[in-house]
Amino acid sequence: MLFLEYPPCSTCRKAKAWLDSHDVVYTARHIKDENPTYEELKDWHAKSGLPLKKFFNTSGQLYKSMQLKDRLPGMSEDERLHLLAEDGMLVKRPILVDGEKVLVGFRENEWAEALL
């Protein structure tokens, strides 16, 4: 199981504590230091069943400074995936990848249902 996190993020810390308290074994990966690749993002998006917009960190400073709220609607899915792969700070976190399951963001009920 792969856990993508940004360690200073409070939501990531909560998710990590939850995983640890439920004895879930995972490999942690710093999303800024080791950016998700285009291929990973494409695969995770397909497995997640979520709209691609859910993979964007819409509350982040980079998202806002790049004015992506206005730009994304005019971009193709491929362009959006390439954009996400350019900088881990654009990617919503945490992300938990377990085979065919991909969880984006931390919602305790959703994680419990998927993992326990």
C-alpha positions in Angstrom: 0.0 0.0 0.0 1.3 3.4 -1.0 0.6 6.5 1.1 1.3 9.8 -0.6 1.7 12.6 1.9 2.9 16.1 2.4 4.3 15.8 6.0 3.4 19.4 7.1 -0.2 18.9 6.1 -2.5 18.4 9.1 -4.9 16.1 7.1 -2.0 13.9 6.1 -0.9 13.6 9.7 -4.4 12.7 10.8 -4.6 10.0 8.0 -1.2 8.6 8.9 -2.2 8.4 12.6 -5.4 6.7 11.6 -3.5 4.1 9.5 -1.1 3.5 12.3 -3.8 3.1 14.9 -5.5 0.5 12.7 -2.2 -1.4 12.0 -2.4 -0.7 8.3 1.0 -1.4 6.7 2.0 1.2 4.1 5.0 2.8 2.4 5.0 6.6 2.8 6.0 8.9 -0.1 6.6 12.6 0.2 4.4 14.1 -2.6 6.6 17.1 -3.1 10.0 15.3 -3.1 8.7 12.4 -5.3 6.0 13.7 -7.5 3.4 11.3 -8.9 4.2 10.6 -12.6 1.8 11.1 -15.4 1.4 7.3 -15.7 0.7 6.9 -12.0 -1.9 9.7 -12.0 -3.6 8.3 -15.1 -3.8 4.8 -13.5 -5.0 6.1 -10.1 -7.6 8.4 -11.7 -9.0 5.4 -13.7 -9.1 3.2 -10.6 -10.5 5.8 -8.3 -13.8 6.4 -10.2 -13.5 10.1 -9.3 -13.6 13.1 -11.6 -10.1 14.3 -12.3 -10.8 17.6 -10.6 -10.8 15.7 -7.3 -7.1 15.1 -7.7 -6.3 18.8 -7.6 -5.4 20.5 -4.3 -7.9 23.3 -4.9 -7.1 25.0 -1.6 -3.4 25.2 -2.3 -1.5 28.4 -3.0 0.0 27.1 -6.2 -3.5 26.1 -7.6 -4.7 29.7 -6.7 -1.6 31.5 -8.1 -1.9 29.6 -11.4 -5.6 30.6 -11.6 -6.5 27.0 -12.3 -10.1 27.4 -11.3 -10.6 29.4 -14.5 -8.1 27.4 -16.6 -9.0 23.8 -15.9 -12.4 23.8 -17.7 -10.7 24.6 -21.0 -8.0 21.9 -20.6 -8.2 18.3 -21.9 -7.9 15.4 -19.5 -4.4 14.7 -20.8 -3.3 18.3 -20.3 -4.7 18.2 -16.7 -2.8 15.0 -16.0 0.5 16.5 -17.3 -0.1 19.5 -15.2 -0.6 17.4 -12.0 2.5 15.5 -12.8 4.6 18.7 -13.0 4.3 19.6 -9.3 3.2 17.5 -6.3 1.8 20.6 -4.6 -1.0 20.7 -7.2 -2.1 17.2 -6.1 -4.8 16.6 -3.4 -3.4 14.7 -0.5 -3.2 12.3 1.1 -3.6 9.6 -1.5 -3.7 6.0 -0.6 -3.2 3.4 -3.3 -3.8 -0.3 -2.6 -3.9 -2.4 -5.8 -7.2 -1.5 -7.4 -8.3 0.9 -4.6 -7.4 4.6 -4.7 -8.5 7.0 -1.9 -8.0 10.7 -2.4 -8.2 13.0 0.6 -8.9 11.7 4.1 -12.4 10.9 5.1 -12.3 8.5 8.0 -15.6 6.8 7.2 -14.6 6.2 3.6 -11.1 4.9 4.6 -12.6 2.5 7.2 -15.1 1.1 4.7 -12.4 0.5 2.1 -9.7 -0.8 4.4 -11.2 -2.5 7.5 
